[in-house]
Amino acid sequence: MNKDLERWGYKESGKNLNSRITTHKNFAEKDIDAWVSKLINIRGGEKILDLGCGDGKQVLAFGKQLDRSGEIVGCDISKELLKKAKVTARENKINATFLLQSMDRPFAYEDEEFDLISSFFSIYYVKNPIKVIFEIKRLLKKGGRLFIVGPTPNNAKAFWNLHSKIVNKKIPQIALSRRARIHDIFIPLIKKYFKNVKISIFKNAIHFPNSEELIKYYSSSLLFEESSRSDKKKEFFLDNMKKEVEKTIKRNGVFDIMKEVYGISAYK
Ligand SMILES: C[S@@+](CC[C@H](N)C(=O)[O-])C[C@H]1O[C@@H](n2cnc3c(N)ncnc32)[C@H](O)[C@@H]1O
């Protein structure tokens, strides 16, 4: 196997995650949270585990829908992000606990502890999908559900092609494989080991009104982060991206990135 392909994991920075979430909030055409909320159907007394919780976006959204008997656990490998998530949960009086651990490792919970296990934009970073899927199944109650959100293989395709043109290199195999991982690996596994699998696709354009906003977004992406080790080269890429985007904005008045994600629900 290509050595790169073993490097699935990555550590998100608080600054980058926050920057991308803010861009989506300000410039996305549709509201992903409204789409999720229709599909996920949280009930007040549920016990939820959110894998790859980051700075707590889902812990906050789901936690608000729980009553006093409900509980949510957020898990992530980033101390920095968990610290932020804890503060947000405390400030919003959410009944949440947090685990600093990789979802690749077994959890110290008994079997069948959770009603819902969710993972948003995270599960495709794991080393061993089948182990993770088995562990999720072990932790879910009978009739409990898994809910995953992550990219389709078409996510931001035109933008990735533009990036490739600018850096004058093919998109690295690791990035392509990560983007295709839900489709290629997780959906078949979930279909094999879970029941009532429902797959929805959410297409959402982000309309960038100017090149500054696009550059902010691009420079906080993993695609850009992995483009080179040299800061000088990266500056050159940013400059070129800015020029390309400005050409499009001059022509169309806006620059769009088309996001395309799966929402997958499945029952034990
Ligand atoms: C793109 S962020 C998404 C965060 C959050 N779910 C959201 O939607 O805002 C991906 C998160 O997955 C975490 N992560 C990556 N690999 C992980 C692993 N093996 N176990 C747990 N968390 C992981 C990262 O630290 C990061 O917080």
The ligand as a MOL file (V3000), in Angstrom:
LIG
                    3D

  0  0  0     0  0            999 V3000
M  V30 BEGIN CTAB
M  V30 COUNTS 27 29 0 0 0
M  V30 BEGIN ATOM
M  V30 1 C -13.3960 18.4390 10.4130 0
M  V30 2 S -13.3560 18.2560 12.1410 0 CHG=1
M  V30 3 C -15.0830 18.0800 12.5210 0
M  V30 4 C -15.4090 18.4820 13.9300 0
M  V30 5 C -16.9020 18.4990 14.2760 0
M  V30 6 N -17.5100 17.1900 14.2080 0
M  V30 7 C -17.6480 19.4700 13.3820 0
M  V30 8 O -18.3860 19.0340 12.4880 0
M  V30 9 O -17.4720 20.6800 13.5700 0 CHG=-1
M  V30 10 C -12.7080 16.6180 12.3390 0
M  V30 11 C -12.4840 16.2450 13.8030 0
M  V30 12 O -12.1510 14.8610 13.9050 0
M  V30 13 C -11.1450 14.7140 14.9010 0
M  V30 14 N -10.4960 13.4290 14.6830 0
M  V30 15 C -9.6860 13.0590 13.6520 0
M  V30 16 N -9.2890 11.7890 13.8050 0
M  V30 17 C -9.8930 11.3300 14.9400 0
M  V30 18 C -9.8730 10.0730 15.6450 0
M  V30 19 N -9.1760 9.0310 15.1810 0
M  V30 20 N -10.5900 9.9580 16.7850 0
M  V30 21 C -11.3220 11.0010 17.2580 0
M  V30 22 N -11.3620 12.2120 16.6420 0
M  V30 23 C -10.6640 12.3730 15.5030 0
M  V30 24 C -10.2720 15.9470 14.6840 0
M  V30 25 O -9.4660 16.2300 15.8120 0
M  V30 26 C -11.3300 17.0140 14.4350 0
M  V30 27 O -11.7690 17.6060 15.6090 0
M  V30 END ATOM
M  V30 BEGIN BOND
M  V30 1 1 1 2
M  V30 2 1 2 3
M  V30 3 1 2 10
M  V30 4 1 3 4
M  V30 5 1 4 5
M  V30 6 1 5 6
M  V30 7 1 5 7
M  V30 8 2 7 8
M  V30 9 1 7 9
M  V30 10 1 10 11
M  V30 11 1 11 12
M  V30 12 1 11 26
M  V30 13 1 12 13
M  V30 14 1 13 14
M  V30 15 1 13 24
M  V30 16 1 14 15
M  V30 17 1 14 23
M  V30 18 2 15 16
M  V30 19 1 16 17
M  V30 20 1 17 18
M  V30 21 2 17 23
M  V30 22 1 18 19
M  V30 23 2 18 20
M  V30 24 1 20 21
M  V30 25 2 21 22
M  V30 26 1 22 23
M  V30 27 1 24 25
M  V30 28 1 24 26
M  V30 29 1 26 27
M  V30 END BOND
M  V30 END CTAB
M  END
